[in-house]
């Protein structure tokens, strides 16, 4: 009793103490008997620390928002400048006006308005008729065709809304009075825009672009590898491996599993039935475009003609002739005069001379 009583008495006599963390993380032992003023100072220090942390977070957030704004403004500015540059290129006119010779017997000179002068440049050259019957000057024709090439087009289409005629490069070159520099530019853009339409592949040895010179021979020589290796290098156009076996060959090389998947598709696809074309039986459901070799299927509806999405050729799905030739003898919903063309056993490839014709 005496001992217990003395402990309780000591506890009452000794000052109460507690622990508190300071503004910099240090531990402080405070006597609860300290004045209220000291406790208030400590609370103020802690409050200031929290305010300072919040201010730092606010500044950091503002800085991040500023960076995002500047980046967004930069991207918008770059996009705007890019669009302005593209528009400038699209609207770029031939520096010097070209003029037709009114005495040129190959031209049909007319006293009419230049129908391709969309920029209202009022060119002073005599006007002449294109093959479609619309009126141009050489400069307006150059500008219109250049704009089509710069926009990725592969063909030269008349710019009048009621005309679907496509001009050949030969006609454009002659009627636009293209200079040697313009001819080189046009040929470069035509090649660039139409490269997917041609039979072009990558050499398996060096990955350089190769175009076949002989479309009837699968054995293809890569000139880059031949020069690098100091000996002739040939590869198979079909399986894209180094050539094995005799050449020339049109079916396959001697590599294992060398076969043409497109030919297998043409060989094994089922026949189809037209819903609106009369008298057609035994027509394969898949055809290779007779111009560029792109595989196409018919949905059975509509007429028998299709437009190839790759080269733009419009042909008859039944007889595989061009639409213009087929329609000379039969209608678009009638069986062709030559009947149904047999299944194709080779894949056509578009030739450069056919493109420029």
BALOBA-1460 file (C-alpha; in Angstrom, 3 decimals):
// residues 357
<rec num="1" residu="x" x="0.000" y="0.000" z="0.000"/>
<rec num="2" residu="x" x="2.705" y="2.359" z="0.940"/>
<rec num="3" residu="x" x="4.649" y="1.618" z="-2.244"/>
<rec num="4" residu="x" x="1.616" y="1.895" z="-4.518"/>
<rec num="5" residu="x" x="0.535" y="5.101" z="-2.947"/>
<rec num="6" residu="x" x="3.972" y="6.636" z="-3.365"/>
<rec num="7" residu="x" x="4.004" y="5.764" z="-7.138"/>
<rec num="8" residu="x" x="0.646" y="7.398" z="-7.683"/>
<rec num="9" residu="x" x="1.849" y="10.379" z="-5.801"/>
<rec num="10" residu="x" x="5.025" y="10.575" z="-7.937"/>
<rec num="11" residu="x" x="2.888" y="10.339" z="-11.073"/>
<rec num="12" residu="x" x="0.778" y="13.255" z="-9.935"/>
<rec num="13" residu="x" x="3.863" y="15.275" z="-8.969"/>
<rec num="14" residu="x" x="5.865" y="14.576" z="-12.194"/>
<rec num="15" residu="x" x="4.991" y="16.827" z="-15.179"/>
<rec num="16" residu="x" x="2.994" y="15.182" z="-18.084"/>
<rec num="17" residu="x" x="4.990" y="14.977" z="-21.343"/>
<rec num="18" residu="x" x="4.072" y="14.101" z="-24.968"/>
<rec num="19" residu="x" x="5.874" y="13.727" z="-28.310"/>
<rec num="20" residu="x" x="5.355" y="15.981" z="-31.364"/>
<rec num="21" residu="x" x="7.014" y="16.127" z="-34.787"/>
<rec num="22" residu="x" x="8.600" y="19.399" z="-35.754"/>
<rec num="23" residu="x" x="8.352" y="21.212" z="-39.116"/>
<rec num="24" residu="x" x="11.530" y="19.496" z="-40.414"/>
<rec num="25" residu="x" x="10.682" y="16.032" z="-39.166"/>
<rec num="26" residu="x" x="12.505" y="16.284" z="-35.861"/>
<rec num="27" residu="x" x="10.953" y="14.863" z="-32.751"/>
<rec num="28" residu="x" x="10.088" y="17.254" z="-29.971"/>
<rec num="29" residu="x" x="9.194" y="16.346" z="-26.388"/>
<rec num="30" residu="x" x="6.828" y="18.893" z="-25.000"/>
<rec num="31" residu="x" x="5.895" y="19.374" z="-21.452"/>
<rec num="32" residu="x" x="2.138" y="19.657" z="-21.273"/>
<rec num="33" residu="x" x="2.636" y="22.249" z="-18.649"/>
<rec num="34" residu="x" x="4.315" y="24.558" z="-21.171"/>
<rec num="35" residu="x" x="2.413" y="27.650" z="-21.995"/>
<rec num="36" residu="x" x="-0.323" y="27.806" z="-24.644"/>
<rec num="37" residu="x" x="1.809" y="30.319" z="-26.478"/>
<rec num="38" residu="x" x="4.481" y="27.715" z="-27.226"/>
<rec num="39" residu="x" x="1.869" y="25.227" z="-28.515"/>
<rec num="40" residu="x" x="0.387" y="27.881" z="-30.763"/>
<rec num="41" residu="x" x="3.812" y="28.669" z="-32.243"/>
<rec num="42" residu="x" x="4.303" y="24.994" z="-33.050"/>
<rec num="43" residu="x" x="0.908" y="24.761" z="-34.786"/>
<rec num="44" residu="x" x="1.744" y="27.868" z="-36.829"/>
<rec num="45" residu="x" x="5.040" y="26.320" z="-37.970"/>
<rec num="46" residu="x" x="3.269" y="23.134" z="-39.091"/>
<rec num="47" residu="x" x="0.610" y="25.142" z="-40.912"/>
<rec num="48" residu="x" x="3.270" y="27.176" z="-42.737"/>
<rec num="49" residu="x" x="4.976" y="23.967" z="-43.816"/>
<rec num="50" residu="x" x="1.744" y="22.629" z="-45.318"/>
<rec num="51" residu="x" x="1.055" y="25.941" z="-47.056"/>
<rec num="52" residu="x" x="4.546" y="25.928" z="-48.523"/>
<rec num="53" residu="x" x="4.065" y="22.388" z="-49.846"/>
<rec num="54" residu="x" x="0.742" y="23.351" z="-51.407"/>
<rec num="55" residu="x" x="2.323" y="26.395" z="-53.039"/>
<rec num="56" residu="x" x="5.082" y="24.234" z="-54.520"/>
<rec num="57" residu="x" x="2.515" y="21.782" z="-55.910"/>
<rec num="58" residu="x" x="0.525" y="24.676" z="-57.376"/>
<rec num="59" residu="x" x="3.650" y="26.096" z="-59.052"/>
<rec num="60" residu="x" x="4.549" y="22.668" z="-60.423"/>
<rec num="61" residu="x" x="1.029" y="22.236" z="-61.793"/>
<rec num="62" residu="x" x="1.168" y="25.662" z="-63.461"/>
<rec num="63" residu="x" x="4.534" y="24.819" z="-65.016"/>
<rec num="64" residu="x" x="3.196" y="21.540" z="-66.416"/>
<rec num="65" residu="x" x="0.151" y="23.305" z="-67.856"/>
<rec num="66" residu="x" x="2.403" y="25.952" z="-69.428"/>
<rec num="67" residu="x" x="4.557" y="23.272" z="-71.087"/>
<rec num="68" residu="x" x="1.472" y="21.521" z="-72.453"/>
<rec num="69" residu="x" x="0.101" y="24.811" z="-73.762"/>
<rec num="70" residu="x" x="3.367" y="25.675" z="-75.505"/>
<rec num="71" residu="x" x="3.601" y="22.196" z="-76.990"/>
<rec num="72" residu="x" x="0.015" y="22.381" z="-78.215"/>
<rec num="73" residu="x" x="0.557" y="25.851" z="-79.673"/>
<rec num="74" residu="x" x="3.718" y="24.607" z="-81.396"/>
<rec num="75" residu="x" x="1.908" y="21.617" z="-82.886"/>
<rec num="76" residu="x" x="-0.970" y="23.792" z="-84.060"/>
<rec num="77" residu="x" x="1.468" y="26.311" z="-85.509"/>
<rec num="78" residu="x" x="3.417" y="23.556" z="-87.269"/>
<rec num="79" residu="x" x="0.211" y="22.002" z="-88.601"/>
<rec num="80" residu="x" x="-1.004" y="25.397" z="-89.796"/>
<rec num="81" residu="x" x="2.311" y="26.124" z="-91.499"/>
<rec num="82" residu="x" x="2.289" y="22.661" z="-93.077"/>
<rec num="83" residu="x" x="-1.221" y="23.206" z="-94.423"/>
<rec num="84" residu="x" x="-0.229" y="26.615" z="-95.736"/>
<rec num="85" residu="x" x="2.804" y="25.104" z="-97.441"/>
<rec num="86" residu="x" x="0.676" y="22.342" z="-99.000"/>
<rec num="87" residu="x" x="-1.878" y="24.879" z="-100.158"/>
<rec num="88" residu="x" x="0.902" y="26.995" z="-101.603"/>
<rec num="89" residu="x" x="2.257" y="24.009" z="-103.502"/>
<rec num="90" residu="x" x="-1.184" y="23.047" z="-104.740"/>
<rec num="91" residu="x" x="-1.812" y="26.577" z="-105.971"/>
<rec num="92" residu="x" x="1.637" y="26.976" z="-107.440"/>
<rec num="93" residu="x" x="1.359" y="28.215" z="-111.003"/>
<rec num="94" residu="x" x="3.766" y="27.785" z="-113.853"/>
<rec num="95" residu="x" x="6.187" y="30.753" z="-113.577"/>
<rec num="96" residu="x" x="5.912" y="31.883" z="-117.179"/>
<rec num="97" residu="x" x="2.821" y="31.665" z="-119.317"/>
<rec num="98" residu="x" x="3.041" y="29.369" z="-122.310"/>
<rec num="99" residu="x" x="1.250" y="30.156" z="-125.542"/>
<rec num="100" residu="x" x="-0.235" y="28.115" z="-128.352"/>
<rec num="101" residu="x" x="0.793" y="28.873" z="-131.904"/>
<rec num="102" residu="x" x="-2.463" y="29.845" z="-133.639"/>
<rec num="103" residu="x" x="-1.021" y="28.505" z="-136.916"/>
<rec num="104" residu="x" x="-0.285" y="25.030" z="-135.483"/>
<rec num="105" residu="x" x="-2.305" y="22.610" z="-137.674"/>
<rec num="106" residu="x" x="-2.404" y="19.952" z="-134.889"/>
<rec num="107" residu="x" x="-4.458" y="22.240" z="-132.630"/>
<rec num="108" residu="x" x="-8.133" y="23.153" z="-132.762"/>
<rec num="109" residu="x" x="-8.051" y="26.850" z="-131.865"/>
<rec num="110" residu="x" x="-11.312" y="28.337" z="-130.577"/>
<rec num="111" residu="x" x="-12.384" y="31.777" z="-129.381"/>
<rec num="112" residu="x" x="-13.901" y="30.572" z="-126.113"/>
<rec num="113" residu="x" x="-13.280" y="30.890" z="-122.377"/>
<rec num="114" residu="x" x="-10.455" y="28.891" z="-120.747"/>
<rec num="115" residu="x" x="-12.430" y="26.319" z="-118.760"/>
<rec num="116" residu="x" x="-9.476" y="25.202" z="-116.592"/>
<rec num="117" residu="x" x="-8.547" y="28.684" z="-115.382"/>
<rec num="118" residu="x" x="-9.887" y="27.997" z="-111.890"/>
<rec num="119" residu="x" x="-7.580" y="30.614" z="-110.320"/>
<rec num="120" residu="x" x="-8.855" y="33.327" z="-112.684"/>
<rec num="121" residu="x" x="-5.362" y="34.089" z="-113.972"/>
<rec num="122" residu="x" x="-6.802" y="35.188" z="-117.349"/>
<rec num="123" residu="x" x="-4.039" y="33.680" z="-119.462"/>
<rec num="124" residu="x" x="-3.610" y="35.450" z="-122.788"/>
<rec num="125" residu="x" x="-2.718" y="32.404" z="-124.884"/>
<rec num="126" residu="x" x="-5.073" y="31.313" z="-127.658"/>
<rec num="127" residu="x" x="-7.502" y="28.629" z="-126.519"/>
<rec num="128" residu="x" x="-7.561" y="25.065" z="-127.852"/>
<rec num="129" residu="x" x="-9.801" y="22.020" z="-127.529"/>
<rec num="130" residu="x" x="-8.801" y="18.869" z="-125.634"/>
<rec num="131" residu="x" x="-9.915" y="15.450" z="-126.865"/>
<rec num="132" residu="x" x="-12.963" y="15.665" z="-124.568"/>
<rec num="133" residu="x" x="-14.072" y="18.938" z="-126.161"/>
<rec num="134" residu="x" x="-13.228" y="21.281" z="-123.286"/>
<rec num="135" residu="x" x="-11.228" y="24.468" z="-123.761"/>
<rec num="136" residu="x" x="-7.772" y="25.028" z="-122.231"/>
<rec num="137" residu="x" x="-4.617" y="27.070" z="-122.454"/>
<rec num="138" residu="x" x="-1.231" y="25.354" z="-122.031"/>
<rec num="139" residu="x" x="-0.560" y="27.027" z="-118.673"/>
<rec num="140" residu="x" x="-3.972" y="26.312" z="-117.144"/>
<rec num="141" residu="x" x="-3.686" y="22.693" z="-118.314"/>
<rec num="142" residu="x" x="-0.204" y="22.399" z="-116.779"/>
<rec num="143" residu="x" x="-1.387" y="23.833" z="-113.467"/>
<rec num="144" residu="x" x="-4.444" y="21.569" z="-113.322"/>
<rec num="145" residu="x" x="-2.489" y="18.389" z="-114.113"/>
<rec num="146" residu="x" x="0.319" y="19.334" z="-111.717"/>
<rec num="147" residu="x" x="-2.236" y="19.836" z="-108.948"/>
<rec num="148" residu="x" x="-3.646" y="16.344" z="-109.558"/>
<rec num="149" residu="x" x="-0.177" y="14.790" z="-109.376"/>
<rec num="150" residu="x" x="0.697" y="16.695" z="-106.189"/>
<rec num="151" residu="x" x="-2.489" y="15.351" z="-104.603"/>
<rec num="152" residu="x" x="-1.407" y="11.762" z="-105.311"/>
<rec num="153" residu="x" x="-3.549" y="11.111" z="-108.370"/>
<rec num="154" residu="x" x="-2.385" y="8.590" z="-110.960"/>
<rec num="155" residu="x" x="-4.493" y="9.866" z="-113.851"/>
<rec num="156" residu="x" x="-5.142" y="13.136" z="-115.630"/>
<rec num="157" residu="x" x="-8.877" y="13.737" z="-115.395"/>
<rec num="158" residu="x" x="-10.710" y="16.601" z="-117.016"/>
<rec num="159" residu="x" x="-11.627" y="19.188" z="-114.415"/>
<rec num="160" residu="x" x="-15.149" y="19.837" z="-115.652"/>
<rec num="161" residu="x" x="-17.891" y="18.322" z="-113.449"/>
<rec num="162" residu="x" x="-19.843" y="16.883" z="-116.385"/>
<rec num="163" residu="x" x="-16.826" y="15.113" z="-117.906"/>
<rec num="164" residu="x" x="-15.291" y="11.781" z="-116.858"/>
<rec num="165" residu="x" x="-12.625" y="11.635" z="-119.575"/>
<rec num="166" residu="x" x="-9.081" y="10.710" z="-118.586"/>
<rec num="167" residu="x" x="-6.355" y="12.201" z="-120.750"/>
<rec num="168" residu="x" x="-3.259" y="10.208" z="-121.659"/>
<rec num="169" residu="x" x="0.130" y="11.538" z="-120.617"/>
<rec num="170" residu="x" x="0.999" y="11.892" z="-124.292"/>
<rec num="171" residu="x" x="-1.954" y="14.247" z="-124.845"/>
<rec num="172" residu="x" x="-1.152" y="16.243" z="-121.695"/>
<rec num="173" residu="x" x="2.496" y="16.553" z="-122.655"/>
<rec num="174" residu="x" x="1.573" y="17.813" z="-126.130"/>
<rec num="175" residu="x" x="-1.310" y="20.117" z="-125.190"/>
<rec num="176" residu="x" x="0.370" y="21.571" z="-122.071"/>
<rec num="177" residu="x" x="3.570" y="22.319" z="-124.029"/>
<rec num="178" residu="x" x="5.533" y="20.747" z="-121.169"/>
<rec num="179" residu="x" x="9.150" y="21.845" z="-120.848"/>
<rec num="180" residu="x" x="11.902" y="19.223" z="-120.322"/>
<rec num="181" residu="x" x="11.947" y="20.089" z="-116.608"/>
<rec num="182" residu="x" x="8.158" y="19.705" z="-116.371"/>
<rec num="183" residu="x" x="8.284" y="16.401" z="-118.229"/>
<rec num="184" residu="x" x="10.838" y="15.055" z="-115.744"/>
<rec num="185" residu="x" x="8.727" y="16.257" z="-112.809"/>
<rec num="186" residu="x" x="5.520" y="14.772" z="-114.228"/>
<rec num="187" residu="x" x="7.207" y="11.428" z="-114.954"/>
<rec num="188" residu="x" x="8.701" y="11.341" z="-111.460"/>
<rec num="189" residu="x" x="5.309" y="12.037" z="-109.828"/>
<rec num="190" residu="x" x="3.514" y="9.515" z="-112.055"/>
<rec num="191" residu="x" x="6.080" y="6.882" z="-111.095"/>
<rec num="192" residu="x" x="5.799" y="7.763" z="-107.405"/>
<rec num="193" residu="x" x="1.989" y="7.772" z="-107.365"/>
<rec num="194" residu="x" x="1.603" y="4.611" z="-109.438"/>
<rec num="195" residu="x" x="4.380" y="2.398" z="-108.088"/>
<rec num="196" residu="x" x="1.896" y="0.110" z="-106.312"/>
<rec num="197" residu="x" x="0.207" y="-0.634" z="-109.636"/>
<rec num="198" residu="x" x="3.291" y="-2.172" z="-111.184"/>
<rec num="199" residu="x" x="5.001" y="-5.491" z="-110.673"/>
<rec num="200" residu="x" x="7.674" y="-4.235" z="-108.273"/>
<rec num="201" residu="x" x="9.251" y="-6.257" z="-105.459"/>
<rec num="202" residu="x" x="12.187" y="-6.161" z="-103.041"/>
<rec num="203" residu="x" x="15.272" y="-8.262" z="-103.691"/>
<rec num="204" residu="x" x="15.668" y="-10.937" z="-100.967"/>
<rec num="205" residu="x" x="19.424" y="-10.342" z="-100.970"/>
<rec num="206" residu="x" x="19.681" y="-6.570" z="-100.478"/>
<rec num="207" residu="x" x="16.039" y="-5.366" z="-100.157"/>
<rec num="208" residu="x" x="16.476" y="-2.929" z="-103.048"/>
<rec num="209" residu="x" x="13.499" y="-2.288" z="-105.345"/>
<rec num="210" residu="x" x="13.441" y="-4.403" z="-108.510"/>
<rec num="211" residu="x" x="11.136" y="-4.278" z="-111.509"/>
<rec num="212" residu="x" x="11.029" y="-7.196" z="-113.926"/>
<rec num="213" residu="x" x="12.115" y="-6.570" z="-117.495"/>
<rec num="214" residu="x" x="10.661" y="-9.870" z="-118.756"/>
<rec num="215" residu="x" x="7.167" y="-10.516" z="-117.405"/>
<rec num="216" residu="x" x="7.236" y="-14.089" z="-118.748"/>
<rec num="217" residu="x" x="10.268" y="-15.171" z="-116.722"/>
<rec num="218" residu="x" x="10.282" y="-15.664" z="-112.953"/>
<rec num="219" residu="x" x="14.091" y="-15.719" z="-112.854"/>
<rec num="220" residu="x" x="15.012" y="-12.117" z="-112.037"/>
<rec num="221" residu="x" x="18.453" y="-10.572" z="-111.732"/>
<rec num="222" residu="x" x="19.255" y="-7.997" z="-109.051"/>
<rec num="223" residu="x" x="21.854" y="-5.583" z="-110.396"/>
<rec num="224" residu="x" x="22.737" y="-4.287" z="-106.916"/>
<rec num="225" residu="x" x="23.585" y="-7.745" z="-105.548"/>
<rec num="226" residu="x" x="25.369" y="-8.610" z="-108.799"/>
<rec num="227" residu="x" x="27.628" y="-5.575" z="-108.428"/>
<rec num="228" residu="x" x="28.233" y="-6.151" z="-104.709"/>
<rec num="229" residu="x" x="28.994" y="-9.863" z="-105.051"/>
<rec num="230" residu="x" x="30.967" y="-9.534" z="-108.299"/>
<rec num="231" residu="x" x="28.875" y="-12.366" z="-109.764"/>
<rec num="232" residu="x" x="25.359" y="-12.663" z="-111.182"/>
<rec num="233" residu="x" x="22.622" y="-12.930" z="-108.532"/>
<rec num="234" residu="x" x="19.176" y="-14.190" z="-109.522"/>
<rec num="235" residu="x" x="16.103" y="-14.692" z="-107.382"/>
<rec num="236" residu="x" x="12.623" y="-16.115" z="-107.912"/>
<rec num="237" residu="x" x="9.964" y="-13.486" z="-108.472"/>
<rec num="238" residu="x" x="7.365" y="-15.826" z="-107.048"/>
<rec num="239" residu="x" x="8.801" y="-17.199" z="-103.800"/>
<rec num="240" residu="x" x="11.383" y="-14.392" z="-103.326"/>
<rec num="241" residu="x" x="14.286" y="-16.753" z="-102.664"/>
<rec num="242" residu="x" x="17.572" y="-17.212" z="-104.473"/>
<rec num="243" residu="x" x="16.906" y="-18.871" z="-107.813"/>
<rec num="244" residu="x" x="17.280" y="-22.625" z="-108.109"/>
<rec num="245" residu="x" x="16.965" y="-24.663" z="-111.269"/>
<rec num="246" residu="x" x="16.967" y="-23.880" z="-114.996"/>
<rec num="247" residu="x" x="15.596" y="-20.687" z="-116.474"/>
<rec num="248" residu="x" x="13.597" y="-19.084" z="-117.991"/>
<rec num="249" residu="x" x="10.436" y="-20.429" z="-116.378"/>
<rec num="250" residu="x" x="6.926" y="-19.069" z="-116.013"/>
<rec num="251" residu="x" x="5.479" y="-21.467" z="-113.424"/>
<rec num="252" residu="x" x="7.974" y="-21.851" z="-110.543"/>
<rec num="253" residu="x" x="11.621" y="-22.334" z="-109.537"/>
<rec num="254" residu="x" x="13.075" y="-25.490" z="-107.946"/>
<rec num="255" residu="x" x="12.765" y="-24.166" z="-104.384"/>
<rec num="256" residu="x" x="10.441" y="-26.182" z="-102.183"/>
<rec num="257" residu="x" x="6.887" y="-24.813" z="-101.856"/>
<rec num="258" residu="x" x="7.324" y="-22.316" z="-104.667"/>
<rec num="259" residu="x" x="3.855" y="-21.601" z="-106.014"/>
<rec num="260" residu="x" x="1.716" y="-18.594" z="-106.891"/>
<rec num="261" residu="x" x="-1.045" y="-18.059" z="-104.306"/>
<rec num="262" residu="x" x="-2.966" y="-15.766" z="-106.643"/>
<rec num="263" residu="x" x="-2.980" y="-18.398" z="-109.393"/>
<rec num="264" residu="x" x="-4.173" y="-21.006" z="-106.892"/>
<rec num="265" residu="x" x="-7.017" y="-18.672" z="-105.945"/>
<rec num="266" residu="x" x="-8.006" y="-18.140" z="-109.581"/>
<rec num="267" residu="x" x="-7.821" y="-21.873" z="-110.192"/>
<rec num="268" residu="x" x="-9.890" y="-23.012" z="-107.201"/>
<rec num="269" residu="x" x="-12.443" y="-20.235" z="-106.655"/>
<rec num="270" residu="x" x="-16.095" y="-21.284" z="-107.198"/>
<rec num="271" residu="x" x="-18.272" y="-20.127" z="-110.046"/>
<rec num="272" residu="x" x="-20.744" y="-17.295" z="-109.485"/>
<rec num="273" residu="x" x="-24.228" y="-16.409" z="-110.633"/>
<rec num="274" residu="x" x="-25.164" y="-12.879" z="-111.690"/>
<rec num="275" residu="x" x="-28.488" y="-11.636" z="-110.376"/>
<rec num="276" residu="x" x="-29.158" y="-9.188" z="-113.218"/>
<rec num="277" residu="x" x="-26.873" y="-10.205" z="-116.089"/>
<rec num="278" residu="x" x="-28.705" y="-12.642" z="-118.370"/>
<rec num="279" residu="x" x="-27.358" y="-15.900" z="-119.801"/>
<rec num="280" residu="x" x="-24.006" y="-16.060" z="-117.922"/>
<rec num="281" residu="x" x="-22.951" y="-19.461" z="-116.536"/>
<rec num="282" residu="x" x="-19.586" y="-20.839" z="-115.432"/>
<rec num="283" residu="x" x="-18.041" y="-17.452" z="-114.618"/>
<rec num="284" residu="x" x="-15.348" y="-17.613" z="-111.899"/>
<rec num="285" residu="x" x="-16.156" y="-15.576" z="-108.795"/>
<rec num="286" residu="x" x="-12.630" y="-14.037" z="-108.717"/>
<rec num="287" residu="x" x="-10.760" y="-12.446" z="-111.606"/>
<rec num="288" residu="x" x="-7.369" y="-10.783" z="-112.009"/>
<rec num="289" residu="x" x="-7.577" y="-7.290" z="-113.446"/>
<rec num="290" residu="x" x="-6.504" y="-7.725" z="-117.093"/>
<rec num="291" residu="x" x="-4.477" y="-4.540" z="-116.825"/>
<rec num="292" residu="x" x="-2.497" y="-4.809" z="-113.561"/>
<rec num="293" residu="x" x="-3.298" y="-8.287" z="-112.124"/>
<rec num="294" residu="x" x="-5.091" y="-7.112" z="-108.964"/>
<rec num="295" residu="x" x="-7.549" y="-9.804" z="-107.756"/>
<rec num="296" residu="x" x="-11.201" y="-8.747" z="-107.713"/>
<rec num="297" residu="x" x="-14.483" y="-10.375" z="-106.775"/>
<rec num="298" residu="x" x="-17.974" y="-9.505" z="-108.044"/>
<rec num="299" residu="x" x="-20.830" y="-9.111" z="-105.546"/>
<rec num="300" residu="x" x="-23.315" y="-10.568" z="-108.097"/>
<rec num="301" residu="x" x="-25.409" y="-7.380" z="-108.157"/>
<rec num="302" residu="x" x="-25.432" y="-4.654" z="-110.784"/>
<rec num="303" residu="x" x="-23.933" y="-4.927" z="-114.252"/>
<rec num="304" residu="x" x="-21.022" y="-7.096" z="-115.365"/>
<rec num="305" residu="x" x="-18.410" y="-4.312" z="-115.382"/>
<rec num="306" residu="x" x="-15.960" y="-3.448" z="-112.580"/>
<rec num="307" residu="x" x="-13.440" y="-0.666" z="-112.003"/>
<rec num="308" residu="x" x="-10.075" y="-1.849" z="-110.658"/>
<rec num="309" residu="x" x="-9.334" y="0.136" z="-107.460"/>
<rec num="310" residu="x" x="-5.602" y="-0.138" z="-108.054"/>
<rec num="311" residu="x" x="-5.081" y="0.922" z="-111.686"/>
<rec num="312" residu="x" x="-8.499" y="2.407" z="-112.513"/>
<rec num="313" residu="x" x="-9.148" y="0.137" z="-115.503"/>
<rec num="314" residu="x" x="-12.844" y="-0.577" z="-116.152"/>
<rec num="315" residu="x" x="-13.371" y="-4.021" z="-117.633"/>
<rec num="316" residu="x" x="-15.997" y="-6.702" z="-118.137"/>
<rec num="317" residu="x" x="-15.898" y="-9.367" z="-115.418"/>
<rec num="318" residu="x" x="-17.300" y="-11.946" z="-117.855"/>
<rec num="319" residu="x" x="-15.143" y="-11.644" z="-120.995"/>
<rec num="320" residu="x" x="-12.228" y="-9.695" z="-119.385"/>
<rec num="321" residu="x" x="-12.232" y="-7.121" z="-122.177"/>
<rec num="322" residu="x" x="-12.246" y="-3.384" z="-121.597"/>
<rec num="323" residu="x" x="-15.722" y="-2.038" z="-121.014"/>
<rec num="324" residu="x" x="-15.614" y="0.103" z="-124.141"/>
<rec num="325" residu="x" x="-14.729" y="-2.877" z="-126.340"/>
<rec num="326" residu="x" x="-17.256" y="-5.235" z="-124.748"/>
<rec num="327" residu="x" x="-20.094" y="-2.718" z="-124.976"/>
<rec num="328" residu="x" x="-19.559" y="-2.258" z="-128.725"/>
<rec num="329" residu="x" x="-21.428" y="-5.516" z="-129.344"/>
<rec num="330" residu="x" x="-23.481" y="-6.269" z="-126.207"/>
<rec num="331" residu="x" x="-25.185" y="-4.408" z="-123.363"/>
<rec num="332" residu="x" x="-23.922" y="-4.278" z="-119.801"/>
<rec num="333" residu="x" x="-26.613" y="-6.747" z="-118.648"/>
<rec num="334" residu="x" x="-26.225" y="-9.172" z="-121.570"/>
<rec num="335" residu="x" x="-23.941" y="-12.140" z="-122.185"/>
<rec num="336" residu="x" x="-20.812" y="-11.020" z="-124.046"/>
<rec num="337" residu="x" x="-20.547" y="-11.802" z="-127.756"/>
<rec num="338" residu="x" x="-17.446" y="-13.916" z="-127.084"/>
<rec num="339" residu="x" x="-19.008" y="-15.718" z="-124.118"/>
<rec num="340" residu="x" x="-17.369" y="-16.264" z="-120.742"/>
<rec num="341" residu="x" x="-13.570" y="-15.974" z="-120.671"/>
<rec num="342" residu="x" x="-11.892" y="-19.114" z="-119.260"/>
<rec num="343" residu="x" x="-10.155" y="-19.137" z="-115.882"/>
<rec num="344" residu="x" x="-6.940" y="-17.147" z="-115.963"/>
<rec num="345" residu="x" x="-3.708" y="-19.129" z="-115.794"/>
<rec num="346" residu="x" x="-1.339" y="-16.151" z="-115.477"/>
<rec num="347" residu="x" x="-1.309" y="-12.858" z="-113.602"/>
<rec num="348" residu="x" x="-1.167" y="-9.756" z="-115.840"/>
<rec num="349" residu="x" x="1.264" y="-6.997" z="-114.944"/>
<rec num="350" residu="x" x="0.993" y="-3.348" z="-115.904"/>
<rec num="351" residu="x" x="3.774" y="-2.187" z="-118.226"/>
<rec num="352" residu="x" x="5.256" y="1.288" z="-118.252"/>
<rec num="353" residu="x" x="4.617" y="1.641" z="-121.989"/>
<rec num="354" residu="x" x="0.943" y="0.839" z="-121.394"/>
<rec num="355" residu="x" x="0.806" y="3.487" z="-118.646"/>
<rec num="356" residu="x" x="2.186" y="6.267" z="-120.836"/>
<rec num="357" residu="x" x="0.186" y="5.262" z="-123.897"/>
